[in-house]
Amino acid sequence: MLRRYTLTLNLILVLCTWINLPSAHAQDADSLQIVTNKWNKKTIRKGVVWNQGHFDNLFNAVQEINWVEIDLKKNKKKVFIAADAKQLKTTATFAAENDALVAINGGFFDMKNGGSVDFIKVGGTVINETNAPSSRANAVFSIQKNKVQISSANKENTENSPAHDVMLSGPLLLSEGKRIPLSSNPFNSNRHPRTALGITKNNKLILIVVDGRNSLANGMSLDELAKVLHWIGAQEAMNLDGGGSSTLYIKGESANDIVNYPSDNKKFDHEGQRKVANIIYLK
């Protein structure tokens, strides 16, 4: 029996190498769950795949994960940012206004006055400047012609960037396939619903939402989120606004096009969207 078990684990490791997934150590049950999980997969259109998974014991917690993988070789000209300088709208409203197929909520925003609290540019026009510099906002997502990129933020790739769409947010979670050390504080270390972006080595964009604040979905710390992104193939990754904002929209895949379980109404359904200041979407 022990020999059979060992052979099975070795076979899993070999398969992970063959299909170009991150290798999983036998003793790491969490990575094995992510790598070998039978994700519910649906092709939304060519080069766009929706993955959904429920885990009863991932990081010693109940987890609900939805992520969309977008092949940028086929869709790089169809990824955009949408934002409003003052008015807050649900992710679904932003998505419908922009004829989106897939969308997630974007960066942090002013819940009282509206608008992003960090630098954001859409279609070459600056929508919001940074209100007050934050150590949390150390990552930038940018779209420049045919190049979609996640980078460590600096003035040259944010305020001075030639890219037509730029979103400052964070923190940065992965760079060149390595996890970025995160300081210990309630925002980073406590479990919350999370939204994040990743880019794989083979040029695929990952839009991921982890549900939380519910007995059916406990949420993740940022370190746990970074691990999941690494295990599903991301080389570069950044956190976005989470909590009640975390929302994944896929047109036609539910009654209101929301496929995760937004927590703002404190129910485990698709109705609890929070109004946000911006989204990232696929046309």
C-alpha positions in Angstrom: 0.0 0.0 0.0 2.8 2.4 0.9 4.6 1.6 -2.3 1.5 2.3 -4.4 1.0 5.6 -2.5 4.6 6.7 -3.2 4.3 5.8 -6.9 1.1 7.8 -7.2 2.7 10.9 -5.8 5.7 10.5 -8.0 3.4 10.2 -11.0 1.7 13.4 -10.1 5.1 15.2 -9.9 6.0 13.9 -13.3 2.7 14.9 -14.8 3.1 18.4 -13.3 6.4 18.7 -15.2 5.0 17.4 -18.4 2.0 19.8 -18.5 4.2 22.7 -17.4 2.5 23.3 -14.0 4.5 24.2 -10.9 5.9 21.1 -9.3 4.2 20.1 -6.0 6.1 18.6 -3.1 4.5 15.4 -1.8 4.3 16.8 1.7 2.5 20.0 0.6 -1.1 18.9 0.5 -2.3 22.4 -0.3 -0.3 22.7 -3.5 -1.3 19.2 -4.5 -4.9 20.1 -4.2 -4.5 23.1 -6.5 -2.4 21.3 -9.1 -4.4 18.1 -9.2 -7.9 19.5 -8.5 -10.6 18.6 -11.0 -11.5 22.3 -11.7 -14.9 22.9 -13.3 -13.7 24.4 -16.6 -15.7 26.2 -19.2 -14.4 27.8 -22.4 -16.0 31.2 -22.7 -14.6 31.8 -26.1 -11.4 30.8 -27.9 -8.5 31.4 -25.5 -10.7 32.3 -22.5 -11.3 29.6 -19.9 -13.2 29.9 -16.7 -12.1 27.7 -13.8 -14.1 27.2 -10.6 -13.1 25.1 -7.6 -14.5 24.5 -4.1 -12.1 23.2 -1.4 -13.2 21.8 2.0 -9.7 22.0 3.5 -7.3 24.3 1.7 -5.0 26.2 4.1 -7.0 24.5 6.8 -10.1 26.4 5.7 -13.1 26.2 3.3 -12.3 28.0 0.0 -14.2 29.0 -3.1 -12.0 30.1 -6.0 -13.0 31.4 -9.5 -10.4 32.3 -12.1 -10.4 33.1 -15.7 -7.3 32.5 -17.9 -7.1 34.7 -21.0 -4.6 33.8 -23.7 -3.1 37.1 -24.6 -1.8 35.8 -27.9 -5.5 35.7 -29.0 -7.0 38.4 -26.9 -4.3 41.0 -26.1 -6.1 43.8 -28.0 -9.3 43.2 -26.1 -8.1 43.8 -22.5 -9.0 47.2 -21.0 -9.6 49.2 -17.8 -12.8 51.1 -17.2 -13.1 53.8 -14.5 -15.1 56.8 -13.3 -13.5 59.8 -11.6 -16.3 60.1 -9.1 -19.3 57.9 -9.6 -19.2 54.4 -8.0 -20.9 51.6 -9.9 -21.1 47.8 -9.5 -18.7 45.7 -11.5 -21.7 44.4 -13.5 -22.8 48.0 -14.4 -19.3 48.9 -15.5 -19.0 45.7 -17.5 -22.4 46.2 -19.3 -21.6 49.8 -20.1 -18.3 48.6 -21.8 -19.7 45.5 -23.6 -17.5 43.3 -21.4 -17.4 39.5 -21.7 -15.4 39.1 -18.5 -14.6 41.6 -15.8 -13.3 41.9 -12.3 -13.3 44.8 -9.8 -10.2 46.9 -9.8 -8.2 49.0 -7.4 -8.9 50.8 -4.1 -11.3 53.7 -4.1 -12.8 56.5 -2.0 -16.0 55.0 -0.6 -17.3 58.4 0.4 -16.4 60.6 -2.6 -15.8 58.1 -5.3 -12.8 57.7 -7.6 -9.7 55.7 -7.2 -7.3 56.5 -4.4 -4.4 55.5 -6.5 -3.2 56.6 -10.0 -5.4 55.4 -12.8 -5.3 56.2 -16.5 -7.8 55.0 -19.2 -7.5 55.5 -22.9 -4.6 57.9 -22.4 -6.5 60.1 -20.0 -5.7 60.3 -16.3 -8.9 59.6 -14.4 -7.5 59.9 -10.8 -4.2 60.9 -9.4 -2.9 59.2 -6.2 -4.5 60.8 -3.2 -1.8 59.9 -0.7 1.2 57.5 -1.5 0.8 54.1 0.2 3.3 51.3 0.7 0.4 49.0 -0.2 0.2 50.4 -3.7 3.5 49.2 -5.0 2.4 47.3 -8.2 1.1 48.5 -11.5 -1.0 46.9 -14.2 -0.5 48.5 -17.7 -1.7 48.0 -21.2 0.4 49.5 -24.0 -0.6 48.7 -27.5 -0.1 44.9 -27.6 1.7 44.6 -24.3 -0.1 43.7 -21.0 2.2 43.9 -18.0 2.4 43.7 -14.2 5.4 45.4 -12.6 6.8 46.8 -9.5 5.6 50.4 -9.5 7.8 53.4 -10.0 7.2 56.9 -11.4 8.3 55.9 -14.9 5.8 53.1 -15.3 2.9 54.9 -13.6 2.6 58.7 -13.9 5.1 58.9 -16.8 4.1 55.7 -18.5 3.3 55.8 -22.2 0.7 53.0 -21.8 -2.8 54.0 -22.6 -4.3 52.1 -19.6 -2.5 52.1 -16.2 -3.7 51.0 -12.8 -1.7 51.4 -9.6 -2.7 49.0 -6.8 -1.1 46.2 -4.8 0.7 44.9 -3.0 2.9 43.1 -5.5 2.6 39.3 -4.9 4.9 37.6 -7.4 7.8 38.8 -9.5 9.7 36.5 -11.9 7.9 33.5 -10.3 9.0 34.3 -6.7 6.7 35.4 -3.9 7.3 38.9 -2.6 7.9 39.2 1.2 4.9 40.9 2.8 4.8 42.7 6.1 2.6 41.3 8.9 -0.5 43.4 9.4 -4.2 42.7 9.5 -4.8 43.6 5.8 -2.1 41.2 4.6 -2.4 38.4 7.2 -6.1 38.1 8.0 -8.4 36.1 5.7 -10.7 38.2 3.4 -12.3 37.9 0.0 -9.6 38.7 -2.5 -9.2 39.8 -6.1 -5.9 39.6 -8.0 -4.2 39.6 -11.4 -1.5 37.3 -12.7 0.5 36.8 -15.9 2.0 33.4 -16.8 5.3 32.6 -18.5 3.3 31.6 -21.7 1.6 35.0 -21.8 -1.8 34.3 -20.2 -3.6 36.8 -18.0 -5.2 35.4 -14.9 -8.2 37.2 -13.3 -8.9 35.5 -9.9 -11.4 36.0 -7.2 -11.4 34.2 -3.8 -14.6 34.4 -1.8 -14.7 34.9 1.9 -16.5 36.1 5.1 -18.8 33.1 5.0 -18.8 29.6 6.5 -18.8 28.3 2.9 -15.8 30.4 1.9 -13.4 31.6 4.5 -11.1 33.8 2.3 -7.3 34.0 2.2 -4.4 35.9 3.5 -2.3 37.6 0.8 0.5 35.0 1.4 -2.0 32.2 0.7 -3.3 34.1 -2.4 0.2 34.4 -3.7 0.8 30.7 -3.3 -2.4 29.8 -5.2 -1.4 32.2 -8.0 2.1 30.6 -8.2 0.6 27.1 -8.2 -1.7 27.9 -11.2 1.2 29.3 -13.2 1.5 33.0 -12.5 5.0 34.5 -12.8 3.9 38.1 -12.1 1.0 38.9 -9.8 -0.6 41.7 -7.9 -3.4 42.2 -5.4 -6.4 44.4 -6.1 -9.2 45.7 -3.9 -10.8 42.8 -2.0 -13.4 42.4 0.7 -16.9 43.3 -0.3 -15.6 44.6 -3.6 -14.4 41.1 -4.9 -16.5 40.3 -7.9 -16.1 38.2 -11.1 -18.4 39.0 -14.0 -18.9 36.6 -16.9 -21.6 37.6 -19.4 -24.5 35.1 -19.5 -23.1 32.7 -16.9 -25.7 33.5 -14.2 -28.9 35.5 -13.9 -27.0 38.7 -13.1 -23.7 37.6 -14.8 -21.9 37.4 -11.5 -20.3 33.9 -10.9 -18.6 34.3 -7.5 -20.3 35.1 -4.2 -19.7 38.8 -3.4 -19.9 39.3 0.4 -21.3 42.8 0.8 -24.8 41.6 1.5 -23.5 39.0 4.0 -25.1 36.2 2.0 -23.6 33.4 0.0 -25.3 34.3 -3.3 -24.5 36.3 -6.4 -26.3 39.5 -5.3 -23.9 41.1 -2.9 -22.0 43.4 -5.2 -20.4 46.6 -3.8 -20.2 49.7 -6.0 -16.6 50.3 -7.1 -14.6 52.9 -9.0 -13.0 50.8 -11.7 -12.7 47.4 -13.3 -10.4 45.4 -15.6 -12.3 43.7 -18.4 -12.1 41.7 -21.6 -14.1 43.1 -24.5 
